[in-house]
Amino acid sequence: MAIALHSNVAGGNPAAWDASQFLAAAYHLHHHGVFSESRKPAVPRPGIGREPGYGVFLAGLMTVSADLRNFDFNCLANAPDCRSGEFLAVQWANSVLLALTGLLMFLTLRLLAGSPIAAWVAALHVWLNFEAAASRQYAISDYLALLLVAAVTLSVIWAYRAQRASAWAVPGLAMACLTLTKGVFLYLFGLVVTAACIFVVFVPRLRRITAIPLLVFVVTFSLPVGGWMARNHAVAGEFALSAGRTGIVLNNRAVLNEMGPGQYAAAFVYWTRGWGDSVARRFLAPETWQPFDLAQPGGYYDRGQNGFRPRVRRLMKSTGLDFKTASGLVEKELRHSMMRTPLKHLAVAAPLFYRGVWIDEFIVFSLPALAWLLVRSIRRRSPVILLALLPSVFNLIFYPLVSMNIPRYQLTALPGLALASGIAVEALAQRWWRWRSAAGTP
């Protein structure tokens, strides 16, 4: 179940929902040396669950924090019973990850643009982004993933500038760490490799400079990621990065496709940060805005989160299938339901995109800046900027297409938005200086 963005839903408890899974994995890794999300404190059998990256990070954090190391494991069964004081190390760690992300963005812009103005704007875009920092009390993987996206961005620019095939081992390893923390980036890896292979095959003049760096990138990515997937196959018979949550994710998205024209328009109001839900409640009919309420029984969130398993159980009862087979069939039907109405699916992605981008405090500037930078980079044929922006742009597009895209999901788009803001401010500053010079203003 996803962490809600607002504390009134999750109770502000650091161990709520997703966090309990990460904490269970970290507990067993630290105390037993076994990866498992078992809710029993005894030594568990190896298992598969969420991606391992953040669990490993928390297990390492337990070596330096006695409170975290000795937290009451039994409280995970009922997260509100967990004492917040036991998780202060997690909250401090998330703040440090944010600070380091800003530092990496500063270094990225210094390397890319060479301008202290662009570098400081990009760093401050992260450091002063209070909306992005609003969920740092939770033990969730998003802030580690945010840092890793920034690391991928910086390493791609460095490797491109280094002009050595071996340099691409660094972004390959950074991308592997990111994927082992946020599995959705496995799809980005597939897209990048497919596109690069097309260049290698069909553009002979680029073959020589692309083939070997691509091979280095693929090998350094595949060894850790493929190794973990092979481990999961040995443990549970599934060559997968994590335990399947695909069904619930797809069910969330399929339910949102049911909104009518009135609710479609209301979505843009309700999902506006700050005042949107209050305005919707005041001026719109209850039947229009209530489905968007996270706590509303029978609303989009409730039906999306809690409707998949009953559907699977009904299929099991009527056919005698096991849970795994029935789940696969329901997931297949959910995919087909979205493919049957592709235009509506794409249309609903628009308000979902709008919902997610509000994680950025400065989105009214950074999103136009990102669009401008993408167009400028395409016109100028600047592959290094396009490669640097790719993880964030993928994040912005992918989640609205396949999920309910709560704003927290777009934390990992922040590095690209910060990069675009830095370059846009620098461009505006240069234009202003040229205007002053032409006008003869001292």
N, C-alpha and C positions, 0 to 999 in steps of 0.2 A: 504494500500500500504506500502511496506517495506521501511524503511530508507536505502538509499544507503550508502555504506561504505565511499565513497569519497565526499568531500565537493563540488566538481564541479557539482555533480548531484543534491544534496539537497540544494545547495547554502550555506551550513554551517549554515542554520537558525535553531535555537533551537526548533522551533515549526513546522517544516516540517513534513508532512505525518503522520506516526504513532503518533508522539508527539502531534499533534493537538487533537487526540482523548483522550489521557491521560489528557491533559490540560483542555479540555472541561469537562471531568468527575470530575477532581479536583475542577474546578471553581464551578460547581453546588453543589458538596458535601460541599465545604466550605461556599458558600454564601446562599445556599438554603436547605442544608441537604438532598439532593435528588441525587441518583446515576442516571445519564443520560449523554449521549454524545451529547445532543442537541446542535446545533450551534447557537441557539438564547439565548441571555443573560437573558431573562425572566425566571421565575420559570417554570421548565419543568415538564412533567409527568414522573414518574419513568420509567426507561427503562433498557435494557440490552445492553451490548457492549463488550468492552475488559474486561479481567480479572480485578477485582477491586483493587488488591493489590497496584499497583503503583499509581492509582488515589487517594487512601486513603493516601499514603505516600506524594504525592504532596499537597493534601489538608492540611495535618499536617504542611508541609513546609510553606504553605501560612500564617499560624498563626504567624510565626516569620519573614516573609519577606514581607514588605509592597509593594515592587516593584512587586513581584510575585502575591501577593494578588490582586493588582489593575491593572494587565496587561490589555491591550486593547483586550477584548474578541472578538470584531468584526474582529480583524486581523486574526483569525483562518480560516476564509473563504478564505483568500489569504495569506498563511503563510509568503511569502517574505515581507509583510507589517509589520510583527511583529518586534518590536525593541529588539535587542539582550540584551540590558541592563536590560530589565525587567526580564530576566531569569537567571541572574548571580547566584541566589540562587540555581537553579537547577544544574548548572555546578559545583558549589562548593560542593553541596550535592553528586553528582556523584563521585567527587574526594575523598570525605570522605568515601563513600561506598567502593571505591577501597582500601583506606588505612585500613579500618576495615577488609576487606577481607584478606589482607596480615597479619594482626594481628591474625585473626582466624586461618589462616594456620600455623602461628608460634606456636600457642597453640596446634593445632592438631598434629603437628609433635613432639612437646615436650611430649604430652600424648601418642602418638603411638610409637615413637622410642626412646624417652628420650634423644635424641642427640641434642645439641645446633647447630651442623653443619647442620643437616637435617632441623631443625626448621628455621634457618636463610636463608638457600637456598630456602625453600618453600616461606617464606615471601618475599624475594627479587625477587623471580620469579614473584610475583604479583606487587610489588612496582616499579620494573624497567621495567615492560612490557609496553613500550610506544605504541606498536601497539594495545594492548588491550584497552589502554586509549584513543585511537584516536577519539572515538565517544562520549566522555563524554559531549560534548557541547549540545547534544540533550536531550530533555525531554522524554527519552525512558526507558522502564522497565528493560533493560538488566543488569544494574549495581546493582539494588536492587536484582534481581534474582541471580546475581553472589554472593553477600554477603549471600543470603539465601542458596545457594548450599554449600558454605563453612560452614554455620551453621548446615546444615543437616549432612555434613561430620564429623564435630567435635562432634555433639550430638550422632551420631551413635556409634562412638568409645567410648565416655563416657558411654553410656548406656550399651554397651557390656561389658565394664570393671566393671561397677557398679554391675552387676549380681543381679539386682533387677528388677522384672517385672514392677514396677511402673516407673522405670527410662525411659522406652520406651515411656512414654507420651511426653518426651521432643523432640525426633526425630519425633514423630507423629505430634506434633504441628508445628515443623520447616518445615516438609514436607507439611503440610497444607498451611502454609504461602507461601511457594515456589509455590505450585500449584495454589493458588489464585493470584499469580503474573505471572506465566508462565504455562498455562493450559496443555502444552504437558506432564508435569510430572504426570498428572493424569494417563497416560498410564503406566508410571513406577510404580506407586502405584499398579495398577492392576496386573502387572507382578510379583512384589514382593510378594503381598498377595497370588497370585495363586501358586507361587513356595513354599512359606512357608506352605500353606495348604497341598500341596503334601507331604512335609516333615512330617507334623503332622500326616497325614493319613497313609503313607507308611513306615515311619521310627520310630517304636515304642520307641526306645531308646532316640530319640530327642523330643518325644511328650511332655514330662513333662516340659522340659526347653524352649520349643518353643511356646506352645499353649497360655499361659497366657500373655507373652510379646507381642505376635502377636495380641491378643485381645485388649490389652491396646493401641498399636500402631494404630490399625484400628479405634477404638472408638475416640481417640483424633484427628485423621486425619478427620474422617467422620463428626464429629459434625460441624466444621466450613465450610468445603467444601460442605457437604450435605445441610447445612443450606442455603448457598448462592445459590445453585442450586434450592432448594425449593423456595427461594425468586424469582428467575427468572421464575419459573413455575407459581407462583402466579401473576407476573407482565405481562408475555408475553405468558404463556402457553407452555414454553419450559423448560424441566428439564435438563438444560445445564449450563455449567460453564461460557460460554460467547456466544456472538452473532456469528453466523456461518461465518467464513472466510474460511471454508474448501474448498469451490469450487475454489476460486482463488489460494489457495495453491496447490491443486491437479492439476489445469490447468497449473501452472508453471512447476510442475514436469513432467506432461505428454508431454508438449512441448519440454522439454529437452531430452526426450526419442527419439525424432526425429533426433538427430544428427547422421551424417554418420561417417564412419571410419576416414576420414580426420579431421573432426571437433572434433571427440573424442580425437584424438592425440593432436590437437591444444588446447583443453581445458586445458591440463596439462601445456602447455606453457603459455597461456593467463592468467590463474588464479594463476600463480606464483607471490607471493608478490614482489612489487618493480619494477622489470624489465620485467615481463612476457608480459603485454599488449604491451609495446613498441617493444619488440623483435618480437611478432606476427605481429604487423603492418608493421614492416620493411621487414620481410623475408617470410611471408605467403601471399597467394593470398587474396584479399579483401573479396571474397565470403566465405573464410574459417574463417576469424576472425571476420568479421562484425556482425554476429549473436550474438556474446558474448558481444558486446558493449551495455551498459545499455541505452544509448541514441539513439540507432539505431532503426528507424521505421521498424517494421516487424521483429525485432530481437527476441531472446528468451525472454528477459525481457518484451518487449512491448507486444508480443503476449500472454505471460503467465499472465501478470498483467491485460491486457485489453481485453482478448479474452473470458473470462467466461461469463460476463453479456450479451454481444451481442448473445452468443450462447443460453443463457436462454431466452432472448427476442424472438429469432427466434422460439424456441419451444413453447413459450406462444402464439405467433401469429398463428402458424400452428395448435395448439391443443386446444387453449382456456383455458389452465391451468393457475392457479394463480402463482405468482412468487415463492412462497415457494415450491409448488409441482414441478414446472419445474426445480428449482434449485436442488432439491433432485434427480430428474431423470438424470440431466446432471452430477452431482457428481457421481452417480452410474455408468454411462457410462465411466467416466474418470477412476474410479477404475477398471472397467472391461478391459479397454484398456491397463492398466498397467499389469493386471493379465494375459492377453493374451500373453504377451511377458516377462515372469518373468526373463529369463536369461539376456535379454537386460536391463531390469529395474535394475537388480543387477549390471550389468556391468557399467551403467551410474552412479551408486552410487559411483564408485571409483573416477572419477575426481571431483565429487561433494564433497566427503569426503576430497580430496586434497584441494579443494577450501576453505573449511571452516577452516581447521587447521591453516591456515596462520594468524589467529587472534592472535596466540601466538608468541611473539617475539623470543622465544627460542625453537621453535617447532623441529628444527633439532636435539636437544638433548632430549626434554621432551617426544616426541612421542615414540622413541625407549625405553626410560626409562619406560614409561607406559607399553609397550608391555612386557618388561623384568619383571616388577613388577607383572603383571598379571600372567605370566607363573610361576614365583617363588612362588607366593601366592597359586596357584593351587597345585603345587608340594608339598609345605609345609603344605597344608590344613590349610590355615590361613584365616578363614572366616571374621575376623574383617577388614582386609585390603580390601578384595573383596567387603564387604558391603560399606566401606568408598569410594571406587572407583566407585561404581555402578551408582550414578547420573551422573558423568562426562562421563563414558563409554556409558551409555544410550544416552546421549546428542550427543556424537560423531557419534553413529550409526543411531539414529532415524532421525535426520534432513536430511542427504543425501538420505534416503529412501523415504521421503515424501515431501520434499521441494527443493527449489533451493539452500538452504544452503549457503547464503552469509556469509562471515566470522563473522559478528556480532552475528549470531545465535550460534556460538560456544564459546562465552564468558563464558557461564555457564559450559563449559568443563574445564575451567582453574584451578579450585581447584584440580581436579584429576591429571592434568598434573604437577601442582606445587608439590603436594604430592609425585608423582613418581620421580620428579627431586631431591627433598630433600633426599629421601631414596637411590636413585642411587648414588648421590654424596657422601653420608655417606658410602655406600658400597665400592665405589672406594677409599675413604680415608682410610678405614680400611685395604683394600687390600694393599695399598701403605705402610702403617705403618708396616704391617706384612712382606712385602718384605724388607723394611729397617731393621727391626729387624733380619730377617733371614740372611741378608747380612752383619750384624754386623755394619751397618752404624750408626754413632752417630747422 
